[in-house]
Structure formats: structure tokens, C-alpha cells
Amino acid sequence: MRSSKICVSLALALWTGAIGAAVGAESPAAPQGSHGAPAAAPKGKESSPAKELVLDMGGGVKLELVLIPAGEFLMGSPDSDPRAESNEKPQHRVRITKPFYMGKYKVTQDQWDAVMGSNSSAFRGPKYPVNAVSWDDCQAFIKKLDDKFPLHRGKFRLPTEAQWEYACRAGSTTQWSFGDDVSKLGDYAWHRGNDEESIHPLGQKKPNAWGLHDIHGDLWEWCADAYDRRYYASSPADDPVGPSTNGYRVLRGGSWNLGPEYARSARRSWLGQNVGSFLHGFRLAMSL
């Protein structure tokens, strides 16, 4: 009798195990991480970066960034451009080897205040671009922005001059990102022909083809590079970053009180890095 019970128990155990194996074969358990969560996807299958990134700065203030793809372009102006300055030559091919994020707008005063506490802009308004900031002031802002977003620490910066022109052109080869017809500039930029003697809130004009607003006009934008008027003659083809520091930094984009020629994609200007003016603002870049 006892041996019969053992045989029945053994048979039940084998039957139960077979059923369990069959169920397991049909419904495998998800791999578990160290805390019971599903394990991370294998390397090499990471999702592509978002085309737009929005960071919450608190108090209803957002920082909007647009993905700029890697690629190449002709930087500077051709000899055939009658508006070209000597420091825009020679025109040369540049490769931007890695995608990056660029501010959809110039940094606004409410964004500056969310990081720095207050601002001393000459023209005031929360949706106005912050102005009267030096290149050094921009670096102080970026340092505090790192503290506000520790997951992105070390990624915020000013764009290089090459990145700025590449993003401004957005695939174009014309004087402005939209073409060569100066009569259309007012659709995209605040400049001397429509400025009303003031800067304006951001986002009121059409963006360029890559979604960047006010890339022409309104305020000059600081770039990371030190300025050298002859740099194009010796610039490397891949990801140029400008010469070693010399106390002067590049400005791009033109401003509200200047004519259309200053708002051209290739136009270069410069100023001492510790000088702030009501004609100057900036736009953030962020590495991936």
C-alpha cells in the first residue's frame, strides 16, 4: 500500500512539472533587473533622440530645444556675394559630425530669472530675450543651469560658431536661411526696417527650416569661439571650435537696429567677452 502511494505521488509530481514546463514555454517570464523591474534593453537598441526636448525650469517656465542633425555645409560667403565681408572668406566645407540640441528661441528673461534670480536687461519683459549680457555672464548662467539639471550636467553650452551657422542655414546656401530675397526678411526677423526701435518678444516671426525662431535679427547671439578674422583660412574641416582664447568672442545673427546685411547667415561680429550690451543675447546648445 505504501509503495502504491509513493508511485501516485511521484506521478502527480511529474504531471505537475510537465504542465508547468508547458506553461513556461508558452509564457516566458520577463527578464528582471536587480530590483525586480524589467531588465534594460540590450545595448545597440537605444531609441533615437527626440526631435524636440522640453525641460521644466519651474514656475511654468520651459526650455525648448530642437535636435540639429549631423551633416556638412559650406561655411562663410562666396566671392560672388556683394554683401560679404573679408572675415567671411574663404568659404569652406565644414562637417558637423554629431547631432546636438539648439534652443528653439534665444534665452528669455523668465528663463534667466528661473536660474539666476533676476536680470538687468535694458529692454524688459518675461518673453523678451535676455539682453545686456556678456559672454562671461552666459557662462555663469550655464554653470547654474547645470546645477538645476544634474542629469544633463556638462552638456549645456554656447554653440560653436560653426554649429551656429550650420543650424541657422538649415540646409540652405543662400544669404539668409529662407533665400536671397531681402523683401522676405521681415517675415523671419526684426531688423532696422521693422524694429520699432526696440527688441520684441520671441516667436512672433517664422522659424527657419529646422524650427529655430529669431535666428536672424532681434539680438546678436554669443558663440563659444574666440574670434579670429583669418580663422577660416586654417579652420579644420571637422567640428571647428575656433582659435585659443584671446578675450574676444564671436557674435552672430544681427540685431534689431541694424540692416538686413547684418542678419545674413554668414555675417560675423565680435566683442570683448566681458562686455554686455542691450544688442546682445544668446541661445543655448546642448550635447547629446
Secondary structure, DSSP 8 states (H G I E B T S, - for coil): -HHHHHHHHHHHHHHHHHHHHHHHHHS----B-TTSSB----TT------SEEEEEEETTEEEEEEEE--EEEEES--TT-TT--GGG-S-EEEEE-S-EEEESS--BHHHHHHHHS----SS--TTSB--S--HHHHHHHHHHHHHH-GGGTTTEE---HHHHHHHHHTT--SSBTTBS-GGGGGGT-B-TTT-TTS---TT-S---TTS-SS-SBSSEEEEEEE--TTGGGT--SBS---SS--SEEEEES--TTS-GGGGSTT-EEEEETT---TTEE---EEE-
